[in-house]
Amino acid sequence: MSRLWYNRRWMVETVFSSIKRTLDSAVRARSWHLEFREMVLKCAVYNLRRTVRYL
């Protein structure tokens, strides 16, 4: 099981790197629930941009 997850790690790291490069790497929120909301919104915007790009 750990080997399977390790093999997928490079994909996750690639997505994180892309999000940081395209949408800004800083999280400006001060509290944990606002930080979480900001990260969820960044991921949603990233997914929307990738979807629209391939239409």
C-alpha positions in Angstrom: 0.0 0.0 0.0 2.7 2.5 0.9 4.4 1.8 -2.5 1.2 2.8 -4.3 1.0 6.1 -2.4 4.6 6.8 -2.9 4.3 6.4 -6.7 1.4 8.9 -6.7 3.2 11.5 -4.6 5.0 13.0 -7.6 1.6 13.8 -9.2 0.4 15.6 -6.0 3.7 17.5 -5.8 3.3 18.6 -9.4 -0.2 19.9 -8.8 0.9 21.8 -5.7 3.7 23.3 -7.6 1.4 24.4 -10.4 -1.1 25.9 -8.0 1.7 27.9 -6.3 3.1 29.2 -9.6 -0.3 30.2 -11.1 -2.3 31.4 -8.1 0.2 32.7 -5.6 2.0 30.7 -3.0 0.9 32.7 0.0 -2.1 32.0 2.2 -3.2 35.3 3.7 -5.9 34.1 6.1 -5.1 34.3 9.8 -7.5 31.6 11.3 -7.5 28.0 10.4 -11.0 27.9 9.0 -10.3 30.9 6.7 -7.0 29.3 5.6 -8.9 26.1 4.8 -11.5 28.1 2.8 -8.8 29.9 0.9 -7.1 26.7 -0.1 -10.3 25.1 -1.2 -11.1 28.1 -3.3 -7.6 28.0 -4.8 -8.1 24.4 -5.7 -11.5 25.1 -7.2 -10.1 27.9 -9.4 -7.2 25.7 -10.5 -9.6 23.0 -11.5 -11.9 25.4 -13.4 -8.9 27.0 -15.2 -7.7 23.5 -16.3 -11.2 22.5 -17.4 -11.8 25.7 -19.4 -8.4 25.4 -21.0 -9.3 22.1 -22.6 -12.8 23.1 -23.9 
